[in-house]
């Protein structure tokens, strides 16, 4: 399988959710124990990363990340 677009770094302790034919991966911890505050959107139909490295800030209160899938 050939993936198009910039692939995210390997990670663990992330969150992921599927929305239609897209997979959204949020945050996590890298191989050097660094913490990620990013969002990646993968289109499962075209095998391409649509959004890569969207940054967000962690707040104590719920926030909305507004972007169109």
C-alpha positions in Angstrom: 0.0 0.0 0.0 1.5 3.4 -1.0 0.5 6.2 1.4 0.5 9.8 0.0 1.2 12.8 2.1 3.4 13.4 5.2 3.0 10.5 7.6 2.9 11.2 11.3 5.7 10.0 13.6 5.3 6.6 15.3 3.4 7.0 18.6 1.6 5.4 21.4 -1.0 6.6 24.0 -2.8 8.5 21.2 -6.6 8.8 20.5 -8.1 7.8 17.2 -11.6 8.0 15.8 -13.1 7.1 12.4 -15.4 9.6 10.7 -16.9 8.2 7.5 -13.9 6.9 5.5 -11.4 9.1 7.4 -9.2 8.2 10.4 -8.4 11.0 12.8 -5.4 10.5 15.1 -4.9 12.9 18.0 -1.8 13.4 20.2 0.1 10.6 21.9 3.6 10.0 23.0 6.6 9.4 20.7 9.4 6.9 20.7 11.6 9.2 22.7 8.8 9.8 25.3 8.0 13.2 23.9 4.4 14.3 24.0 2.5 15.2 20.8 -0.2 17.9 20.6 -1.1 17.3 17.0 -3.9 16.1 14.7 -3.5 13.9 11.6 -6.4 13.0 9.2 -6.0 9.9 7.0 -8.3 9.3 4.1 -8.9 5.5 3.9 -10.4 5.7 0.4 -7.4 7.4 -1.3 -4.7 6.3 1.1 -3.6 9.8 1.7 -2.9 12.0 4.7 -5.1 15.0 4.3 -4.1 17.1 7.3 -0.8 16.5 9.0 0.7 18.1 12.1 -2.2 20.4 13.0 -1.2 21.7 16.4 -3.5 22.5 19.3 -3.0 23.5 22.9 -4.1 21.5 25.8 -6.5 23.3 28.1 -8.2 22.4 31.4 -11.6 23.1 29.8 -13.1 21.4 26.8 -12.3 23.1 23.5 -13.4 22.6 19.9 -10.9 22.0 17.1 -12.8 23.3 14.0 -11.8 22.0 10.6 -13.7 20.4 7.9 -13.3 16.7 7.1 
